[in-house]
Amino acid sequence: MNQQPLVSIIMAVKDTAPYLHACIDSIINQTYQNWELIAVNDHSSDATPQILQEYANKDSRIKFHNSDKPKLIPTLQYGYQFVKGELLNRMDSDDKMPDYKIQVMVDEWLKYGKGTVIAGGTEHFVDEGEVGDGFLKYERWLNEVARTNSHYQEIYTECVIPSHCWLLHKEDFDNAGAFNPLIYPEDYDLCFRFYRNNLKVVGLDKILHHWRDRSNRISRTWDEYKDNRYFELKVRFFYELDRDTTRPLVLWGAGKNGKDMAKHLLTNNDTFHWVCDNEKKIGKDIYDVRMQHYNEVKNLDNPQIIVVTASPDGKKEVKELLNSWNKQPVEDYWFFL
């Protein structure tokens, strides 16, 4: 196995001129030097193209292209055709890499080879003010997932591998569909495709990316990211990959999230037991489904359980209760947050 494989770093770039020097400098400063940067300009209106061209003129490892179509996924698709590396990584043009990032990921990948995705932790930063509380919570959760290597156990909770924190072989990426699906959020959809293809995810208990929090990042401004529960995406993959229709299905939770999830399950023409702990709702019919107390779950034969809770505390309480029954294996319940 090549001990110094070429790593192709793919980066879509749009109007990030204020941050671009710091971003590209952090790539140039990697201790691992056998990389190429495929930087693709997505119809920027600032100095982005000029900055990219300047770097490409100075360093032959940096390849500058202009996307033929607007928006993120078409830009990534366009750039992907120029990739020459054996291993792949993706970068966001307003972020920064710690100088050891690529070296650590390659070293770990070489222990396993094809069929493996290397993932790690992330750390947010801002130029002024403070990082938003929601991003800090997501960061802590992501880092715990990486530390405990629980990516597939937690995959229905939230995106378990952000777009900039994976490294894998090009052949595995192609088999998983590469950048082909026009589905947002594209990083979350990719995680499910890793899962579908039974790729082994190896998590590193190490910060591998410095993630910039800013008011105009697309996760804050695009309609595609507005409802960050992504129930439609999660339910689609649940029915494709995990639903066993020979077993009873339980929906646990009767709040807004529970009601929205119930609509998705009904759209899939599935029958389910709906349970909660709200005495005001127990015994009532909602969407023609009778609400039951959660203790009814103990009377079901080998159920699959979707837990829809609005808070980590609620998740912890339900998990402790399920574990206390000594009946439901962890692989038979999923938390949709």
C-alpha positions in Angstrom: 0.0 0.0 0.0 1.3 3.5 -0.9 2.4 5.1 2.4 2.2 8.6 0.9 -1.0 8.5 -1.2 -2.1 11.6 -3.0 -5.0 13.3 -1.1 -7.4 15.4 -3.2 -9.0 18.2 -1.2 -12.2 19.4 -2.9 -13.3 22.9 -2.0 -16.3 24.8 -3.4 -15.8 28.6 -2.9 -18.3 31.4 -3.1 -17.7 34.9 -1.8 -15.3 34.0 1.0 -12.5 36.4 0.1 -12.1 37.7 3.6 -11.3 34.2 4.9 -9.7 32.6 1.9 -6.0 33.4 2.7 -6.2 31.9 6.2 -8.0 28.8 4.8 -5.6 28.1 2.0 -2.6 28.9 4.1 -3.7 26.3 6.6 -3.7 23.7 3.8 -0.3 24.7 2.6 1.0 24.4 6.1 -0.1 20.8 6.5 2.7 18.5 7.7 1.5 16.0 5.1 2.5 17.5 1.8 1.3 15.1 -0.9 -2.0 16.7 -1.6 -3.8 18.6 -4.3 -6.4 21.3 -3.7 -9.3 21.4 -6.2 -10.7 24.9 -5.6 -13.9 25.6 -7.6 -15.3 29.1 -7.7 -19.1 29.2 -7.6 -19.9 32.4 -9.4 -18.4 34.7 -6.7 -19.0 38.4 -6.8 -16.0 39.4 -4.6 -12.2 38.9 -5.0 -12.4 35.1 -4.6 -11.4 34.2 -8.2 -8.4 36.5 -8.1 -7.2 35.1 -4.8 -7.6 31.5 -6.0 -5.7 32.3 -9.2 -2.8 33.9 -7.2 -2.4 30.8 -5.1 -2.6 28.5 -8.1 0.1 30.5 -9.8 2.4 30.1 -6.7 1.7 26.4 -5.9 1.2 23.8 -8.6 -0.7 21.6 -6.1 -3.6 24.2 -6.1 -5.9 23.8 -9.1 -8.4 26.6 -9.8 -11.6 26.1 -11.7 -14.8 28.0 -12.3 -18.0 26.0 -11.9 -20.3 25.7 -14.9 -23.4 25.8 -12.7 -24.3 27.7 -9.6 -24.9 26.3 -6.1 -22.9 24.0 -3.8 -23.6 20.5 -5.1 -23.2 21.3 -8.8 -20.0 23.1 -8.0 -18.6 20.0 -6.1 -19.7 17.8 -9.0 -17.9 20.0 -11.4 -14.7 20.0 -9.4 -14.8 16.2 -8.8 -14.0 15.5 -12.4 -10.5 16.9 -11.9 -9.6 14.8 -8.9 -6.4 12.7 -9.3 -5.9 11.6 -5.7 -6.3 8.1 -4.2 -7.8 9.6 -1.0 -10.4 12.3 -0.7 -11.2 15.1 1.7 -13.5 18.1 1.5 -12.8 21.6 2.8 -14.9 24.6 3.4 -13.4 27.9 2.2 -14.0 29.9 5.3 -12.6 27.4 7.7 -9.1 26.3 8.7 -7.2 23.1 9.2 -4.9 22.3 12.1 -1.5 21.6 10.5 -1.6 17.9 11.5 -5.1 17.1 10.0 -4.3 15.3 6.8 -1.3 13.5 8.3 -3.4 12.1 11.1 -6.2 11.0 8.9 -3.9 9.4 6.3 -1.9 7.6 9.0 -5.2 6.2 10.4 -6.6 5.2 7.1 -3.4 3.3 6.2 -4.1 1.0 9.2 -7.4 -0.2 7.6 -7.4 0.6 3.8 -10.4 0.5 1.5 -13.8 0.2 3.0 -13.0 2.7 5.8 -14.0 6.3 6.4 -11.8 8.2 8.8 -13.6 10.9 10.8 -12.7 13.2 13.7 -13.6 16.1 15.9 -14.3 19.7 15.1 -13.9 23.1 16.9 -15.9 26.3 16.1 -14.4 29.7 16.2 -15.4 33.3 15.4 -13.4 36.4 14.6 -15.5 38.5 17.0 -18.0 37.8 19.7 -18.9 34.3 20.8 -19.8 31.1 19.0 -23.5 30.4 19.0 -24.8 28.0 21.7 -26.4 25.7 19.2 -23.1 25.2 17.3 -21.3 24.6 20.6 -23.8 21.9 21.5 -23.5 20.3 18.1 -19.7 20.4 18.4 -19.7 18.7 21.8 -22.0 16.0 20.4 -19.9 15.5 17.3 -16.7 15.1 19.3 -18.4 12.6 21.6 -19.6 10.6 18.6 -16.1 10.6 17.2 -14.5 9.7 20.6 -16.9 6.8 21.1 -17.1 5.7 17.5 -20.9 5.7 17.6 -21.5 7.2 14.2 -24.1 4.7 13.0 -25.7 4.4 16.4 -26.4 8.1 16.3 -27.0 8.6 12.6 -30.7 9.4 13.0 -30.0 12.1 15.6 -28.0 14.5 13.4 -25.3 14.6 10.8 -22.6 12.4 12.4 -19.7 13.4 10.0 -19.6 17.1 8.8 -18.6 17.8 5.3 -15.0 18.7 6.2 -14.2 15.8 8.6 -13.9 12.7 6.5 -11.2 11.0 4.5 -11.7 7.8 2.4 -10.6 6.1 -0.8 -11.9 7.4 -4.1 -13.3 4.0 -5.1 -15.4 3.9 -1.9 -16.6 7.4 -2.5 -17.6 6.6 -6.0 -19.5 3.4 -4.8 -21.4 5.6 -2.3 -22.6 7.9 -5.0 -19.9 10.6 -4.7 -21.5 14.1 -5.1 -24.2 12.9 -7.5 -27.4 13.2 -5.4 -28.8 16.7 -5.6 -30.0 16.4 -2.0 -29.4 18.9 0.8 -28.0 18.8 3.4 -25.4 17.0 1.3 -23.1 16.0 4.1 -25.9 14.3 6.0 -27.1 12.5 2.9 -23.5 11.3 2.4 -23.4 9.9 5.9 -26.4 7.7 5.2 -24.8 6.6 1.9 -21.7 5.5 3.9 -24.1 3.6 6.2 -25.9 2.0 3.2 -22.6 0.8 1.7 -21.4 -0.7 5.1 -18.3 1.5 5.1 -16.5 1.2 8.4 -16.2 4.6 10.2 -13.2 5.0 12.4 -13.5 8.0 14.7 -10.5 9.9 16.1 -10.6 11.6 19.4 -8.9 14.6 18.0 -9.8 18.0 16.7 -9.3 17.8 12.9 -11.1 21.0 11.8 -11.6 24.6 12.8 -15.1 25.5 11.8 -15.9 29.2 11.4 -19.2 30.4 12.9 -20.5 33.5 11.0 -24.0 35.0 10.5 -24.1 34.4 6.8 -23.0 30.8 6.6 -25.4 28.8 4.4 -26.5 26.6 7.3 -28.1 29.8 8.7 -29.4 31.3 5.4 -30.4 28.7 2.9 -34.0 27.4 2.9 -32.7 23.8 2.5 -31.3 24.0 6.0 -34.1 25.9 7.6 -35.8 22.9 9.2 -32.7 21.3 10.8 -34.6 18.2 12.0 -34.4 16.7 8.4 -37.2 14.3 9.1 -37.9 13.6 5.5 -34.3 12.5 4.9 -34.1 10.4 8.0 -37.4 8.7 7.4 -36.5 7.9 3.8 -33.3 6.1 4.9 -35.0 4.5 7.9 -37.5 2.7 5.6 -34.7 1.8 3.1 -32.1 0.6 5.6 -33.6 -0.3 9.0 -37.4 -0.8 9.0 -38.5 -4.4 9.5 -42.2 -4.4 8.6 -42.6 -7.8 10.3 -42.1 -6.1 13.7 -44.3 -3.6 15.5 -43.2 0.0 15.2 -43.4 2.4 18.1 -43.4 6.2 17.9 -42.4 7.7 21.3 -43.2 11.4 21.8 -46.3 13.5 21.4 -45.0 17.0 21.0 -44.6 19.0 17.8 -41.8 16.8 16.7 -43.8 13.6 17.4 -46.8 14.9 15.5 -44.6 15.8 12.5 -42.9 12.4 12.6 -46.3 10.7 12.8 -47.3 12.4 9.5 -44.2 11.0 7.8 -44.9 7.5 9.1 -48.5 7.7 7.9 -47.3 8.9 4.5 -45.3 5.7 4.3 -48.6 3.8 4.9 -47.1 2.2 8.1 -49.0 1.4 11.2 -47.5 2.2 14.6 -48.1 2.4 18.3 -47.9 6.0 19.5 -46.8 6.4 23.2 -45.9 9.3 25.5 -46.0 10.3 29.2 -48.4 13.2 28.8 -51.6 12.3 30.7 -53.6 14.9 28.9 -52.9 13.2 25.6 -53.0 9.5 26.6 -56.2 7.8 25.4 -56.9 10.5 22.8 -56.9 9.9 19.0 -54.4 12.0 17.0 -54.4 11.5 13.2 -56.7 8.5 13.9 -54.0 6.9 16.1 -54.7 6.2 19.8 -52.1 7.7 22.1 -50.9 5.2 24.7 -48.8 5.3 27.8 -45.1 4.4 27.2 -45.4 1.3 29.5 -47.4 -0.3 26.7 -44.1 -0.8 24.9 -43.2 -3.6 27.4 -46.1 -5.6 26.1 -45.0 -5.6 22.5 -43.1 -8.4 20.9 -39.7 -7.2 19.7 -40.7 -3.7 18.6 -38.7 -1.1 16.7 -38.8 2.2 18.5 -38.5 5.7 17.1 -37.9 8.2 19.9 -38.7 11.8 19.0 -37.7 14.2 21.7 -36.9 17.9 21.6 -34.1 17.8 24.1 -31.0 15.9 25.0 -32.4 15.5 28.6 -35.5 13.8 27.2 -33.2 11.5 25.1 -31.3 10.6 28.2 -34.4 9.8 30.3 -35.9 7.6 27.6 -32.6 5.7 27.0 -32.3 5.1 30.7 -35.8 3.8 30.9 -35.4 1.5 27.9 -32.1 0.1 29.4 -33.8 -0.4 32.8 -36.3 -2.8 31.2 -33.4 -5.0 30.1 -35.4 -5.9 27.1 -34.7 -3.6 24.2 -31.3 -3.8 22.5 -29.7 -0.5 21.6 -29.8 -1.4 17.9 -33.6 -1.5 18.0 -34.3 2.1 18.9 -33.4 5.3 17.2 -33.5 8.9 18.4 -34.7 11.4 15.9 -34.0 14.9 17.4 
